[in-house]
Amino acid sequence: MIIQPHDPSPAGGANIARPRVSDEAGAIDGAFRLLIFEGLSPVEAGNVVAYATGLRPAERGWTVEEIKHLALIRGLVACGVIDS
């Protein structure tokens, strides 16, 4: 996940850097749908997409929402917004 600092307008007061999340969620959704379209089961597709984002496969598979949530948290930790 790519998170870049965003500089809000100084008209609003303090100049605080806020994270801006890339469209990784859309890429995760698209990859999952493509794998389902190609014939993988939801469990298989979830595990493949999870593996591609750096997660280990799960016996019951990963849902798209779980993958996107963990990718978001990982990005927030990487840019220092939250502590690990």
N, C-alpha and C positions, 0 to 999 in steps of 0.2 A: 504494500500500500504506500502510496506517495502522499505525504502531507506536507504542504508548504505553508509558511506563515503568511497570514493575510493582514495587511495594514489597514485598519478601518479609517474612515474619514475623520480628520482631526476636529471637524465641526461638532462631533458628538461628545467631545470631552477628552479623556485620557487616550493616549496613543498606545493601545494594548494589542499585541500580536495574537491573532486567533488562527487556529488550524483550518485549512481548506482541504477537504478530502477529494482525491481524484475520483475518476469514474470506475474504480476497481470493482465496485458492486455490480455495475452493468456487465463488466467482463466476466465476473463469476456467474451471473445469471445466464449470459449467452453461452458460455462454455458448458454449463450444466444442460441447458436445453439442446445444444448441438449433440452432446453425448447421448441423451435420451433419444433424439431423432435418429441417431446412428444405431440404435438398438440396445444400448446398455440399460440395465435396470436402474431405478433411482438410487439404490444402495451403491452399485458399481460407479455410477456417474458422480455421486457425492464423494466417494473415496478418491476418484481420479482428480476431481477439482480440488479437494482438500490437499491431496499430495502435491499438486502443482503449486499450491500456495504455502507449502511448508509444513502441513499437518500430517500426522500419521493416520493411516487408514483405521477405521473403526468397524467393529464387527457388525453393528447395526447400520453403518453408513453415516454420513454427515448430511444434514439438510443444508440447503443454500443459505438459509437465514443464519444457521450456526456458523458457517464458514465466513459469511460477511461480517457477523458480529465479532468473531475472533480476529479477523483481519483489521477491523476498525480499532479494536483495543490494542493490538500489536502496533499499529501506526501511532496511536496516541502515546503509548509508552515510548516508542522510538523518538518522538519529537519532544518528549519531556512534559507533555500536558498532564499525564498521570504517572505515578510511581509504580514500579513493578513489584 
